[in-house]
Amino acid sequence: MTQSGSMTAMSKEMQDCVQACMSCHSVCEETMSSCMQMGGQAQMQIMRALMDCSETTRMCADMMMRRSPMATEMCAMCAKACDMCAEACMSMPDDPQMMRCAEACRRCAESCRTMAGATM
């Protein structure tokens, strides 16, 4: 795959996806902090999902912004990480932070699935 020397403007869908990724990354980081304050072994599975989602969304946004030829594949992986994180957060439905995170993850996953089907 070749890249041209000039950068074209990002599409509205890509801008929305970058924003969803950055928002999800931020909420995952906040939720990790909340989990650490709660403590407990049951949190480990959720923490792993949060860490994976946080790192994946950050990397996905970075790759889209620099027009990486691998961004489409990264969006597909990001959608999967977000789905897994939303599922993990849903295991604590009484926690408002977890529900906020699950919602951010769902929005990001949907946006990333759209981008994964797009040609960048």
N, C-alpha and C positions, 0 to 999 in steps of 0.2 A: 504494500500500500504506500502510495507516495503522498507527500504533503506539499502544497504549494507554499511559496515564500510569503505570500500575503495572507493576512488573517481576515476572514470575512466576519461580519457581525454575527453574534450568537442569535439563534432563533429564539422566539418567545418561549417555546417549549424547553429549550436548553437552559435559558435563564431561569425559568420556573424550577427546573430540576436542580440546578446549582443551588438555588435558594432553599429548596426543600431539603437538600442534603446538608447544607450548613445549619439550618434550623434543627434538623434531626440530630446532627452531631452535638450541638449545644445542649439540647434537651437530654441526650444520653449522658453527657458529662455531668449535668446537674443531677440526674437520677443515680449515677454511680456514687456521687457524694452522699446522697440521701440513703442509699443502700449501706454504705460504709458506716453511717451513723446508727443504723438499725442493728447491724451485726447479724450473727447467726449463720449456721452452715447452709440453711435452705437458700440463702442469698447467692451462693457461689454460682449456681447455674444461671441465675439472672445476671450476675456480674459479668460472666463470660460473654453472654449474649450482648450486653450493653457495650463491653469493650470491643467486641467484633464489629458491632454496628457503628460505634463512634469512629473507629479507625477507617472502616470501609466507606462511610459517607464522606469523611474528610478527603480521602484519596480520590473518590469518585468525582467530587466537585473539582478538585485540583486537575484531574485528567481532562474533564470537560472544558475547563477554562483554558487549558493550554492546547486544546484540540488534539489530544493524543489519539493515535490511530487505534488504540486499545480501549477507548472510552466506552464504546458500545458494549463490549464484553464486561467491562467493569460495572456498567449500569445494571447488567443482568445479575452479577454477583451481589451488588449492593442491594438490589430488590430482595434477594434471598436472605441476606443478613438482616435487613429491616423486618421482613416477615417473621424471622426467627425471634428477633428481639421483641416485636409486638406480642407474639405468642407468650414469651417468657414474662413480659410485664403483665399480661392479662391473668397470670396466676395469682396476682394480688389485686383483685378488683376493688377492694376497699381503700386502696392507697391512691389519693388524687395525683401524686407525682407519677406513679406507675401508669395511670390511665392517660395522663398528658403525654407521656413518652410513647405509649402504645399508639396513640393517635398520630403523633409526629412520624412515627415509624411507618404507619399505614400510608400516610400521605406521600412520604418519600418513596416507599416501595412502588406505589402506583405511578408516580412520576418517572422513576427509574425504568419501570417496565415499558412505559411509553417510549423513553429514549432508547432502550435496548432494541426496540423494533425499528428505530429511525436510522437513517444513514447520516453519519456525522460529517 
